[in-house]
Amino acid sequence: MNLDTVFKNNNHWIAERLVIDPDYFKSLAKGQNPELLYVGCSDSRVTAEELMGARPGEVFVHRNIANMVISIDLNVMSVVNYAVDHLRVNHIVVCGHYGCGGIKAAMQSADLGVLNPWLRNIRDVYRIHRKELNAIEDETKKYDRLVELNVKEQCVNLIKTATVQKAYRDRGLRVHGWVFDIHSGKLIDLKIDFEGYLKDIMEIYHLD
């Protein structure tokens, strides 16, 4: 797609919206009130709003390589804080996808330069679950399972944060783990045991 096409598409999109609702952009400019925060992968094939059928203003989105939630990443932590404390979302979704390049890169024995410290977090997920993963002989199935386990661990990372714990305590915020099956287009709910994870980590990460 070249840049001229982008602007032509934008003009076409504007015209379509105004036919449906002449006040569409006036309403959009009034502000946002999203119900959920979506943390997904930067992969160009995985467009958050499109796969959920969401309209502008309905979902607050953060994307990075392999949908990571790392406590020292000020970008994702700022997004979580803003979405939870200021936009007051009621749900946070971490969504991975099968065929994730970041997951595959993390499983390679290669020096990937600046990506090394980022991918190390995925390798830590592998280390935690290596017994299960090493028992899977089929490489594709192993990749897919690591995608799922990575989503679960990033959900746990969210649950560890003070922002999420306070919002759960005060208004029942929930964390969810999903996977997008790039082969079928389906969203799969991994049915993260939110309260079970929360109870399990409270001994160390509990807030007074």
C-alpha positions in Angstrom: 0.0 0.0 0.0 1.5 3.4 -1.0 0.9 6.6 0.8 -1.4 8.1 -1.9 -3.7 5.1 -1.4 -3.8 5.7 2.3 -5.2 9.2 1.8 -7.6 8.1 -0.9 -8.9 5.4 1.5 -9.2 8.0 4.3 -11.3 10.3 2.1 -13.5 7.3 1.1 -13.9 6.3 4.8 -14.9 9.9 5.8 -17.5 9.9 3.1 -19.0 6.6 4.1 -19.2 7.6 7.8 -21.0 10.9 6.9 -23.6 9.2 4.8 -24.5 7.0 7.7 -24.3 9.8 10.3 -23.7 13.4 9.3 -22.7 14.2 13.0 -20.3 11.2 13.2 -17.1 13.2 13.7 -18.8 15.7 16.0 -19.8 12.9 18.3 -16.4 11.3 18.0 -14.7 14.5 19.0 -16.6 14.7 22.3 -14.4 12.0 24.0 -14.0 8.3 24.5 -15.6 5.9 26.9 -14.1 2.5 26.1 -15.2 -0.6 28.0 -12.0 -2.5 27.6 -8.2 -2.2 27.2 -6.8 -4.5 24.5 -3.1 -5.4 24.7 -2.1 -7.2 21.5 0.7 -7.9 19.1 2.1 -5.4 16.6 1.8 -8.0 13.8 0.3 -6.2 10.8 -2.1 -9.1 10.2 -3.8 -8.7 13.6 -5.9 -5.6 13.7 -7.5 -5.2 17.1 -10.7 -3.3 16.2 -11.4 -5.1 13.0 -11.2 -8.6 14.5 -13.6 -7.6 17.3 -15.9 -5.6 15.1 -15.3 -2.6 17.4 -16.1 1.0 16.4 -13.9 4.0 17.2 -14.2 4.9 20.9 -15.1 1.4 22.1 -11.6 -0.1 22.7 -8.4 1.4 24.1 -5.5 -0.4 22.3 -1.9 -1.0 23.1 0.2 -3.2 20.8 3.8 -4.4 21.0 5.9 -7.4 19.8 4.3 -10.5 21.2 1.7 -8.7 23.4 4.0 -8.3 26.4 3.2 -6.7 29.7 6.6 -6.0 31.3 6.7 -4.1 34.6 9.7 -1.9 33.6 8.2 -1.0 30.2 6.9 2.5 30.9 4.9 2.5 27.7 2.6 -0.4 28.5 2.5 0.5 32.2 1.4 4.1 31.3 -1.3 2.7 29.0 -2.6 0.4 31.7 -2.6 3.2 34.3 -4.4 5.6 32.0 -7.0 3.0 30.8 -7.8 1.8 34.3 -7.5 4.9 36.5 -8.7 7.6 34.0 -10.8 5.9 31.4 -12.0 3.4 34.0 -12.2 0.4 31.7 -13.9 -2.7 33.2 -12.0 -5.3 31.3 -8.4 -5.8 30.2 -7.7 -8.3 27.4 -4.3 -9.7 26.5 -4.6 -11.2 23.0 -1.9 -13.3 21.4 -2.0 -15.0 18.0 -0.9 -18.2 16.5 2.0 -17.8 14.1 3.5 -15.0 16.2 6.9 -14.0 14.8 8.0 -12.7 18.3 7.3 -16.1 19.8 9.2 -17.9 17.1 12.1 -15.6 17.3 12.4 -16.1 21.1 12.7 -19.8 20.5 15.6 -19.5 18.2 19.3 -19.6 19.3 20.3 -16.4 17.6 21.6 -13.0 18.5 18.9 -10.6 17.5 20.5 -7.4 18.7 18.2 -4.9 20.4 15.4 -7.5 20.4 17.4 -9.7 22.8 16.2 -8.1 26.1 12.6 -8.0 24.9 12.5 -11.6 23.7 14.2 -12.8 26.9 10.9 -12.2 28.7 9.3 -14.7 26.3 12.2 -17.1 26.9 11.4 -16.8 30.7 7.9 -18.0 29.9 9.4 -21.0 28.2 11.7 -21.6 31.1 8.7 -21.6 33.6 6.8 -24.0 31.4 9.6 -25.9 29.9 8.5 -29.3 31.2 5.2 -29.1 29.4 6.7 -27.5 26.3 9.6 -29.9 25.9 7.1 -32.8 26.0 5.5 -31.5 22.8 7.2 -33.0 19.8 5.4 -31.2 17.0 7.1 -27.8 16.5 3.9 -26.0 15.3 2.0 -27.3 18.3 4.8 -26.2 20.6 4.8 -22.7 19.2 1.0 -22.5 19.5 1.2 -23.7 23.1 3.9 -21.1 23.9 1.6 -18.4 22.5 -1.1 -19.5 24.9 1.2 -19.7 27.9 2.7 -16.3 27.1 -0.8 -14.8 27.1 -1.4 -16.3 30.5 1.8 -15.1 32.0 1.2 -11.5 30.7 -2.2 -11.7 32.4 -0.5 -12.7 35.6 1.9 -9.7 35.1 -1.2 -7.4 34.9 -2.7 -8.9 38.0 0.5 -8.2 39.9 0.1 -4.5 39.4 -1.3 -2.1 42.0 -3.5 -0.4 39.4 -5.3 -3.6 38.4 -5.6 -4.9 42.0 -7.1 -1.6 43.2 -9.6 -1.5 40.3 -10.6 -5.1 41.0 -11.1 -4.3 44.7 -13.0 -1.1 44.1 -15.1 -1.9 41.0 -14.6 -5.5 39.9 -12.2 -5.0 36.9 -11.4 -8.3 35.2 -8.4 -9.5 33.2 -8.9 -11.9 30.2 -6.6 -13.9 28.0 -7.4 -14.5 24.3 -5.7 -16.0 21.3 -6.5 -15.0 17.7 -6.4 -18.0 15.4 -4.9 -16.5 12.3 -5.8 -19.6 10.3 -9.5 -19.4 10.9 -10.1 -15.8 12.1 -11.6 -17.0 15.4 -11.0 -15.4 18.8 -10.3 -18.1 21.5 -11.0 -17.3 25.1 -8.4 -19.1 27.2 -10.7 -18.7 30.2 -8.0 -17.3 32.5 -8.7 -18.1 36.1 -8.5 -14.5 37.1 -9.5 -14.9 40.7 -7.4 -18.0 41.1 -4.3 -16.3 39.8 -5.1 -13.3 42.0 -5.5 -15.4 45.1 -2.3 -17.3 44.3 -0.1 -14.2 44.0 -1.6 -12.2 46.8 0.8 -13.5 49.4 3.6 -11.6 47.6 1.8 -8.9 45.6 -1.1 -8.1 48.0 -2.1 -4.5 48.6 -3.3 -3.3 52.0 
